[in-house]
Amino acid sequence: MKRRLLVVPARKGSKRIKNKNFLNFYGKPIIEYGLNVALKSRLFNTIHVSSNDPKISVKYNLEKKNSFVRPQNLSTDKTPLTRVLKYVLSNYEKLGEKYDEIWMMLPCSPLIDKEIFVKANNLMMKKNCNAFTTVGKSRVPFYWYYRIKNNKLTPFFKNHTNKPSQSLPKTYFEVGILAGWKIKYFKKCLRYNKSFDFMPVILNFFQSFDVDTYDDLNIIKTMYKHRLYKNVKKNK
């Protein structure tokens, strides 16, 4: 059996939405929705909520050995999440815990469901998959993108603006609510400062929203209330 560590990075001090990770979302903290799905998936030997707030660490890491607090130098806006994962993994390895895979789930993921975990697990079972991340399908073809220059719309790809969308390749954007790595691959890439080669887990339209602003939060509340993310054609 594969031994898996799931890390949920939930630092205190979000700026755009105050205390974003623990907002009241239909009666309970938003972080608990994803955690409950992860627990029910039975995929993980250890689930660790990584926070620079001791109260959060104690509340969500019930075993004493799991409740270590993330240091402040790893809790800034500019800290790469891979450094947080490396720190957490190192702490568990010092405790004698060994894992085959390390996964990460963002704390504001109330629309995540068991099917996403199943898809990701099936992908990681393949020999040619060393890492995965969740992505969404682009709503508009990437080749139709514009920028505003001197108050005028300027296309990035002038030769493609008049082409029909069906003639253009499908494009995707990283959502990143869930990602995972095989441990050996994760360590090797960090050691040699190499970029990760991810395989995609494609989310449906509604699940591909992330909570960065209050507008995002209001959209996600509406989708959750009406279960919109449950009533869509399955991605293949």
C-alpha positions in Angstrom: 0.0 0.0 0.0 1.2 3.5 -0.9 1.8 5.7 2.1 0.6 9.2 1.5 1.0 12.5 3.3 -1.6 15.3 2.6 -0.5 18.8 3.5 -3.1 21.6 3.8 -1.3 25.0 3.9 -3.4 27.3 6.0 -1.3 30.2 7.2 -2.7 33.0 9.3 -2.5 36.5 7.7 -4.3 36.4 4.3 -4.6 40.0 3.1 -7.3 40.1 0.3 -9.8 38.2 2.4 -9.1 38.4 6.2 -8.9 35.0 7.8 -9.9 33.5 4.5 -9.1 29.9 5.4 -11.5 29.9 8.4 -14.4 32.0 7.1 -17.9 30.8 8.1 -19.2 28.9 5.1 -22.8 27.8 5.6 -22.3 27.1 9.3 -18.7 25.9 9.6 -15.2 27.0 8.7 -14.5 26.7 4.9 -11.4 24.7 5.5 -13.4 21.8 7.0 -15.2 21.0 3.8 -12.1 19.8 1.9 -10.7 18.2 5.1 -13.8 16.1 5.5 -13.7 14.8 1.9 -10.0 14.0 2.3 -10.7 12.0 5.5 -13.5 10.1 3.8 -11.3 9.2 0.8 -9.2 7.0 3.1 -6.2 7.7 0.8 -3.9 9.3 3.4 -1.9 8.0 6.3 -1.4 11.5 7.6 -3.3 14.7 7.0 -1.4 17.8 8.3 -2.8 21.3 8.4 0.3 23.6 8.2 -0.2 26.9 9.9 1.8 29.6 11.6 -1.0 29.9 14.2 -0.6 27.5 17.2 -4.3 27.5 17.8 -5.0 26.3 14.3 -2.3 23.7 14.4 -3.6 22.2 17.7 -7.3 22.3 16.5 -6.8 20.5 13.2 -3.8 18.2 14.0 -5.2 16.1 16.8 -2.1 14.0 17.5 0.5 15.9 19.5 3.4 14.9 17.2 1.5 16.4 14.2 0.8 19.8 15.8 4.1 21.5 15.0 3.7 25.1 14.0 5.0 26.5 10.7 7.8 29.1 11.3 7.1 32.7 10.3 9.9 32.7 7.7 7.8 30.1 5.8 4.6 32.0 6.2 5.0 35.1 4.0 3.1 36.0 0.9 6.1 35.2 -1.2 7.0 31.8 0.3 6.7 29.0 -2.3 4.4 26.3 -1.2 7.0 23.7 -2.2 9.2 25.0 0.7 6.2 24.5 3.1 5.8 20.9 1.8 9.5 20.3 2.2 9.4 21.6 5.8 6.4 19.4 6.7 7.9 16.3 5.1 11.2 16.8 6.8 9.5 17.1 10.2 7.7 13.8 9.7 10.8 12.0 8.5 12.6 13.1 11.7 9.8 11.4 13.6 10.4 8.2 11.6 7.5 8.5 9.3 8.1 7.5 5.7 5.9 8.2 2.7 5.7 7.3 -1.0 3.8 10.4 -2.0 3.1 13.9 -0.8 -0.1 15.7 -1.8 -1.3 19.2 -1.2 -4.8 20.5 -0.9 -5.7 24.2 -0.7 -7.8 25.0 2.4 -10.5 27.0 0.6 -11.8 24.0 -1.4 -15.5 23.5 -0.5 -16.4 22.3 -4.0 -13.9 19.4 -4.0 -15.4 16.0 -4.0 -14.4 12.3 -3.7 -14.3 11.9 -7.5 -11.4 14.4 -7.8 -9.4 12.3 -5.3 -10.2 9.1 -7.1 -9.1 10.6 -10.5 -5.9 11.8 -8.9 -5.2 8.5 -7.2 -5.8 6.6 -10.5 -3.3 8.9 -12.2 -0.6 8.5 -9.6 -0.9 4.7 -9.8 0.5 4.9 -13.4 4.3 4.4 -13.7 4.7 7.4 -16.0 3.0 9.8 -13.6 5.4 11.5 -11.1 3.1 14.4 -10.3 -0.3 15.8 -11.0 -2.2 19.0 -10.5 -5.8 20.1 -11.0 -6.6 22.3 -14.0 -9.6 23.9 -15.6 -10.5 24.3 -19.2 -10.0 27.8 -20.6 -13.4 29.6 -21.0 -12.0 31.5 -24.0 -9.3 30.2 -26.3 -5.9 31.4 -25.1 -5.2 32.6 -28.7 -8.0 35.1 -28.5 -6.5 36.9 -25.5 -6.0 40.7 -25.6 -4.2 43.2 -23.5 -5.0 46.9 -23.1 -2.3 49.2 -24.4 -2.9 53.0 -24.6 -6.5 52.3 -23.8 -6.9 50.1 -26.9 -7.3 46.3 -27.1 -4.2 44.7 -28.6 -4.3 41.0 -29.4 -1.4 38.8 -28.2 -1.8 36.6 -31.3 -2.8 38.7 -34.2 -2.8 35.7 -36.6 -5.4 33.8 -34.6 -8.0 36.4 -33.6 -10.3 35.6 -36.6 -10.0 31.9 -36.4 -13.0 29.9 -35.1 -12.6 28.4 -31.7 -13.0 24.8 -32.9 -9.9 25.2 -35.1 -7.7 26.3 -32.1 -6.1 23.8 -29.6 -7.8 23.4 -26.3 -6.0 25.2 -23.5 -6.1 24.8 -19.7 -5.2 26.9 -16.6 -3.8 25.6 -13.3 -6.3 25.7 -10.5 -4.1 23.9 -8.0 -6.7 23.1 -5.4 -5.1 19.6 -5.3 -1.7 18.5 -6.4 0.6 15.5 -5.6 4.1 14.2 -6.2 5.9 10.9 -5.8 8.4 11.6 -3.0 11.6 10.6 -4.9 10.5 12.9 -7.8 9.6 15.7 -5.5 13.0 15.6 -3.7 15.0 15.2 -6.9 13.3 18.3 -8.6 13.9 20.4 -5.5 17.5 19.3 -5.2 18.4 20.1 -8.7 16.0 23.2 -9.0 14.0 21.6 -11.8 10.5 22.4 -12.8 7.8 19.7 -12.2 6.2 17.9 -15.1 2.6 17.6 -14.0 -0.1 15.4 -15.4 -3.6 17.0 -15.4 -6.7 16.2 -13.4 -9.3 18.2 -15.2 -12.0 19.8 -13.1 -15.5 20.7 -14.3 -16.3 24.4 -15.0 -17.7 25.1 -11.5 -14.9 23.4 -9.6 -12.3 25.4 -11.4 -12.9 28.6 -9.3 -10.4 29.5 -6.6 -11.1 31.8 -3.6 -8.9 34.8 -4.1 -11.3 37.7 -3.8 -14.8 38.3 -2.3 -16.3 38.0 -5.8 -14.8 34.5 -6.0 -16.2 33.7 -2.6 -19.7 34.9 -3.5 -19.7 32.9 -6.8 -18.6 29.7 -4.9 -21.2 30.2 -2.3 -23.9 30.3 -4.9 -22.5 27.2 -6.7 -22.4 25.3 -3.4 -25.9 26.4 -2.3 -27.4 25.1 -5.6 -25.0 22.1 -6.0 -24.1 23.4 -9.5 -20.8 21.6 -9.4 -22.6 18.3 -9.0 -24.9 18.7 -12.0 -22.6 18.9 -14.9 -21.5 16.5 -17.6 -18.5 14.6 -16.4 -15.1 15.5 -17.9 -13.3 12.7 -19.8 
